[in-house]
Amino acid sequence: MASPRTGSTLLCESLGEHTDGWNAGEILNDRFRNSIVEAFGVGESIRRCSVFKVFPWDAEKAEFEKLMQRCPLRVFLYRRDRAAQIGSWQRACRTGQWHAEDSGVPAEFPSNAPEIIEMADQQFRPLADMEIRYETMVSQWADTMKRIQVAAGWSIEPLPMARRKLER
């Protein structure tokens, strides 16, 4: 559970490499559902997946409650430095790394970005079993991955940062 630009893609892709990981990505986003979700459908993917991400606007969707009920571990990702988060979001929109819902066109930076970030805090923090700060996750990667694996009841495996994210 996160607001944009908190490392959710990096975390999900990395955890998806674990033998117990099954990454469904942005499972509630119609445009960005990955091929696994498309192959199995949302209902079956919710049942099977062990790793996925949701954003504040997903909390309005009917499937959100099903997802929250079946989550053995709910992780809330956030950034302590909100100015850096907003700057990252602006750059991602400007450079095309952040896409609009229609055909991969770069998204416009939302004027209400601070409110979206605050909404994630208010909606997701109370639901979280674990909170992870972006700055700690990237600076103490191995320890963060171990903490998540222990909390999830998974075997401990070394999980490097997702290669696909690092290549961008």
C-alpha positions in Angstrom: 0.0 0.0 0.0 1.6 3.3 -1.1 1.3 6.6 -2.7 3.3 7.1 -6.0 7.1 7.3 -6.0 7.7 5.4 -2.8 9.5 2.4 -4.3 6.4 0.2 -4.6 7.4 -1.2 -8.1 11.0 -1.9 -6.9 9.7 -3.7 -3.8 7.0 -5.7 -5.6 9.3 -6.8 -8.4 12.0 -7.8 -6.0 9.7 -9.7 -3.7 8.2 -11.4 -6.8 11.6 -13.1 -7.3 11.2 -15.0 -4.0 10.2 -18.6 -4.3 7.0 -17.8 -2.4 6.4 -14.5 -4.3 3.8 -14.2 -7.0 3.7 -10.6 -8.1 0.4 -9.3 -9.5 1.7 -5.7 -9.8 -1.0 -3.1 -9.8 -3.8 -5.6 -9.5 -6.7 -3.2 -9.3 -5.5 -0.9 -12.2 -7.3 -1.9 -15.4 -4.6 -0.3 -17.6 -1.5 -1.7 -15.9 -2.5 -5.2 -15.0 0.2 -7.6 -15.9 -0.1 -10.7 -18.0 -0.5 -12.9 -14.9 -3.6 -11.0 -13.9 -4.9 -10.9 -17.5 -4.4 -14.7 -17.7 -6.2 -15.6 -14.4 -8.6 -12.7 -14.0 -8.8 -10.4 -11.0 -10.7 -12.9 -8.7 -8.3 -15.8 -9.2 -5.2 -13.4 -9.1 -6.4 -12.1 -5.7 -6.6 -15.6 -4.5 -3.2 -16.7 -5.8 -1.0 -13.6 -5.5 1.4 -13.0 -2.6 2.7 -9.6 -3.8 0.8 -6.7 -5.3 0.4 -3.0 -4.8 -2.5 -0.6 -4.3 -2.7 3.2 -4.4 -5.1 5.5 -2.6 -7.5 5.6 -5.6 -7.8 1.8 -5.4 -9.5 1.9 -2.0 -12.7 3.0 -3.7 -12.9 -0.2 -5.8 -15.0 -3.2 -4.8 -12.1 -5.7 -5.0 -10.1 -3.6 -2.5 -11.9 -5.1 0.5 -11.4 -8.7 -0.8 -7.7 -7.9 -1.2 -7.4 -6.6 2.3 -9.2 -9.6 3.8 -6.8 -12.1 2.2 -3.6 -10.2 3.0 -1.5 -12.0 5.6 0.9 -9.1 5.7 0.1 -5.5 4.8 3.1 -3.3 4.1 2.7 0.5 3.9 5.5 2.3 2.0 6.0 6.0 2.4 8.7 8.6 2.0 9.8 10.7 4.9 11.0 13.4 2.5 7.7 14.4 0.8 9.4 17.2 -1.2 11.7 14.6 -2.8 8.7 12.4 -3.4 6.9 15.2 -5.2 10.0 16.1 -7.1 10.4 12.5 -8.2 6.8 12.3 -9.3 7.1 15.6 -11.3 10.3 14.2 -13.1 8.6 10.9 -13.8 5.7 12.7 -15.4 7.9 15.1 -17.4 10.2 12.3 -18.6 7.4 9.8 -19.5 8.2 7.3 -16.7 4.8 7.9 -15.3 2.0 7.2 -17.8 -1.6 8.4 -18.1 -4.4 5.8 -18.4 -4.6 6.2 -22.1 -2.1 4.5 -24.5 1.1 5.2 -22.6 1.0 9.0 -22.9 3.1 10.6 -20.2 0.8 11.7 -17.4 0.4 15.2 -16.2 1.6 15.9 -12.7 -1.5 16.1 -10.5 -2.0 19.5 -8.8 -3.3 17.7 -5.8 -0.2 15.4 -5.3 0.3 16.5 -1.7 -3.3 15.6 -0.9 -2.9 12.2 -2.6 0.1 11.5 -0.5 -1.7 12.5 2.7 -4.7 10.4 1.6 -2.5 7.3 1.4 -1.2 8.1 4.8 -4.6 8.3 6.3 -6.1 5.3 4.4 -3.3 2.8 4.5 -1.2 3.5 7.7 -4.0 2.2 10.0 -4.3 -1.0 7.9 -0.6 -1.7 7.9 1.1 -4.6 9.7 4.4 -3.1 8.8 5.6 0.4 7.7 8.6 0.8 5.5 10.2 4.1 4.8 11.6 4.4 1.3 14.8 6.0 2.5 15.5 3.1 4.8 14.5 0.5 2.3 17.0 1.6 -0.3 19.8 2.3 2.2 19.3 -0.9 4.2 18.0 -3.2 1.4 19.1 -6.6 2.7 17.8 -5.9 6.3 14.5 -4.6 4.9 14.0 -7.7 2.7 14.8 -10.0 5.6 12.3 -8.2 7.8 9.5 -8.5 5.2 10.3 -12.2 4.6 10.2 -13.0 8.4 7.0 -11.1 8.9 5.4 -12.9 5.9 6.5 -16.3 7.2 8.6 -16.9 4.1 12.0 -18.6 4.0 14.9 -16.1 4.1 16.4 -15.7 0.6 18.8 -13.0 -0.6 16.7 -10.7 -2.8 18.7 -8.2 -4.8 17.0 -5.0 -6.0 14.9 -5.8 -9.1 17.2 -5.7 -12.1 14.5 -4.4 -14.4 14.0 -1.3 -12.2 17.8 -0.7 -11.8 18.3 -0.7 -15.6 15.9 2.2 -16.1 
